Amino acid sequence: MDQHKLRSLVFEKTGVRIDVDDPVFALVALNEAVLAETVERHIALIDAASQELVQHARSAVGLGAQHDGVRKPVALDATNEPAAIGATAAATAAGYAPAPAMPVRAIATQSPAVTPRELRLLGAAAGVSVLSALLVLGGQAAFFKPLPPPAPVIQQAKALTPEQTTALANADKLNKAIQKLDPKLRAQLQAELLK
């Protein structure tokens, strides 16, 4: 462990200066020791498991048989090279014993088209969509004011009859005559016409 390199790394990342005698380096050393022990233990377990796996594979395929038809156990190390039988016995005596074969559970090759979880999710999505639609429709009904009906369109006649033309001409003459009267008499006359 290079303490000066670690000091500069901590300073670059955090801006905190630590001394070489800082207790944090004791924690780093402790961490390294624990990590090294754990790694060694895992390497030993992996090596033992790989040896067992290779032995099982060779015995299942028949690769451990000799040419004379007599099968002799062959121990392999982590590099899959044959090791001495004594090494396997020593590993067994050191505390490693191969795990007994357990029944293997069948692997499902087909899955249902729709799982129960997916059905629950689809039901929840359908419920949320129905509630959303009801909320939108309720809001629209509450806040939407319908437009008033359009005003009726009055269609005019294409041509006026002679009586209508005469009545309009008389109405124009009468309107001009009323405008020429004095205001008091005009007001009385218009009041009488409105009745």
C-alpha positions in Angstrom: 0.0 0.0 0.0 1.6 3.3 -1.1 0.4 5.8 1.5 1.7 8.8 -0.5 -0.3 7.8 -3.5 -3.4 7.3 -1.3 -2.9 10.7 0.3 -2.7 12.4 -3.1 -5.8 10.5 -4.4 -7.8 11.5 -1.3 -6.7 15.2 -1.7 -7.6 15.2 -5.4 -11.0 13.7 -4.9 -12.1 15.4 -1.7 -9.7 18.3 -1.0 -9.0 16.9 2.4 -5.3 16.6 3.5 -4.4 13.6 5.5 -1.1 12.8 7.1 0.9 9.5 6.7 0.4 8.9 10.5 -3.4 9.4 10.2 -5.5 6.5 11.8 -7.4 6.1 8.5 -4.4 4.3 7.1 -4.8 1.7 9.9 -8.3 1.1 8.7 -7.0 0.7 5.1 -4.5 -1.9 6.3 -7.1 -3.7 8.2 -9.4 -3.7 5.2 -6.6 -5.1 3.0 -6.0 -7.9 5.5 -9.7 -8.9 5.7 -10.1 -8.7 1.9 -7.0 -10.9 1.3 -8.3 -13.5 3.7 -11.7 -13.5 2.2 -10.3 -13.8 -1.3 -8.1 -16.7 -0.4 -11.0 -18.5 1.2 -13.2 -18.0 -1.9 -10.4 -19.1 -4.2 -10.1 -22.3 -2.2 -13.8 -22.9 -2.3 -14.0 -22.2 -6.1 -11.0 -24.5 -6.7 -12.6 -27.3 -4.7 -16.0 -26.9 -6.4 -14.4 -26.8 -9.9 -12.5 -30.0 -9.1 -15.7 -31.7 -8.0 -17.5 -30.5 -11.1 -14.8 -31.8 -13.4 -14.8 -35.1 -11.7 -18.6 -35.4 -12.0 -18.4 -34.4 -15.6 -15.7 -36.9 -16.5 -17.4 -39.7 -14.6 -20.7 -39.0 -16.3 -19.2 -39.0 -19.8 -16.8 -41.9 -19.1 -13.6 -39.9 -19.7 -12.0 -41.2 -16.5 -11.9 -44.8 -17.8 -8.5 -46.3 -18.7 -7.8 -48.3 -21.8 -8.0 -51.6 -20.0 -11.6 -51.0 -18.9 -10.7 -50.4 -15.2 -11.9 -47.0 -14.1 -9.5 -45.1 -11.8 -10.3 -41.8 -10.1 -8.6 -38.8 -11.6 -8.3 -35.7 -9.5 -8.0 -32.3 -11.3 -6.8 -29.0 -10.0 -8.2 -25.6 -10.9 -6.4 -25.7 -14.3 -8.2 -28.9 -15.2 -4.9 -30.8 -15.1 -4.7 -34.2 -13.4 -3.4 -33.9 -9.9 -2.0 -36.6 -7.6 -4.5 -38.7 -5.8 -2.8 -37.8 -2.5 -3.6 -34.2 -3.1 -7.3 -35.0 -3.3 -7.1 -37.1 -0.1 -5.3 -34.2 1.6 -8.0 -31.7 0.4 -10.7 -34.1 1.8 -8.8 -34.4 5.1 -8.4 -30.7 5.3 -12.1 -30.2 5.6 -13.4 -30.3 2.1 -16.0 -33.0 1.4 -17.9 -33.0 -1.9 -21.6 -32.2 -1.6 -23.9 -35.2 -2.2 -25.8 -35.2 -5.4 -29.3 -33.7 -5.0 -32.3 -34.2 -7.3 -32.5 -31.7 -10.0 -35.7 -29.8 -10.4 -37.1 -29.7 -14.0 -36.8 -26.4 -15.8 -40.0 -25.1 -17.3 -39.6 -24.9 -21.0 -42.9 -23.1 -21.7 -44.5 -20.3 -19.8 -48.2 -19.4 -19.8 -49.3 -16.7 -22.3 -50.5 -14.4 -19.5 -49.2 -14.8 -16.0 -51.4 -13.9 -13.0 -49.2 -10.9 -12.2 -49.7 -9.6 -15.8 -53.5 -10.1 -15.4 -53.5 -8.0 -12.2 -51.5 -5.3 -13.9 -53.9 -5.3 -16.9 -56.9 -5.1 -14.5 -55.3 -2.2 -12.6 -54.6 -0.4 -15.9 -58.1 -0.9 -17.1 -59.5 0.4 -13.8 -57.3 3.5 -14.0 -58.3 4.2 -17.6 -62.0 3.9 -16.8 -61.7 6.2 -13.8 -59.7 8.7 -15.9 -62.4 8.7 -18.6 -65.1 9.2 -16.0 -63.1 12.1 -14.4 -62.7 13.8 -17.8 -66.4 13.4 -18.7 -67.5 14.6 -15.3 -65.2 17.7 -15.6 -66.4 18.4 -19.1 -70.1 18.1 -17.9 -69.4 20.4 -15.0 -67.5 23.2 -16.7 -68.7 23.0 -20.3 -71.4 25.5 -21.3 -73.3 24.6 -24.4 -73.4 27.1 -27.2 -76.7 28.9 -27.8 -78.7 27.7 -30.8 -77.9 29.7 -33.9 -80.3 32.5 -34.8 -82.9 31.6 -37.4 -82.0 32.6 -40.9 -84.7 34.6 -42.5 -84.9 34.1 -46.1 -86.0 37.0 -48.2 -88.3 36.7 -51.2 -86.6 36.9 -54.5 -89.0 39.5 -55.8 -91.7 41.7 -54.1 -95.2 41.6 -55.2 -96.7 44.9 -56.5 -98.8 45.4 -53.3 -95.6 45.0 -51.2 -93.8 47.5 -53.3 -96.7 50.0 -53.0 -96.8 49.5 -49.2 -93.1 50.1 -48.8 -93.3 53.3 -50.9 -96.2 54.6 -48.8 -94.3 53.7 -45.6 -91.3 55.8 -46.8 -93.6 58.8 -47.6 -95.3 58.5 -44.2 -91.8 58.3 -42.4 -90.7 61.5 -44.3 -94.0 63.3 -43.4 -93.6 62.3 -39.7 -90.1 63.7 -39.6 -91.4 67.1 -40.9 -93.9 67.5 -38.0 -93.1 69.4 -34.8 -91.4 67.2 -32.1 -94.4 67.3 -29.7 -96.9 66.0 -32.3 -94.3 63.5 -33.6 -93.9 62.0 -30.2 -97.7 61.6 -29.8 -98.0 60.0 -33.2 -95.2 57.5 -32.6 -96.8 56.6 -29.2 -100.0 55.9 -31.0 -98.3 53.8 -33.7 -96.6 51.6 -31.0 -100.0 50.7 -29.5 
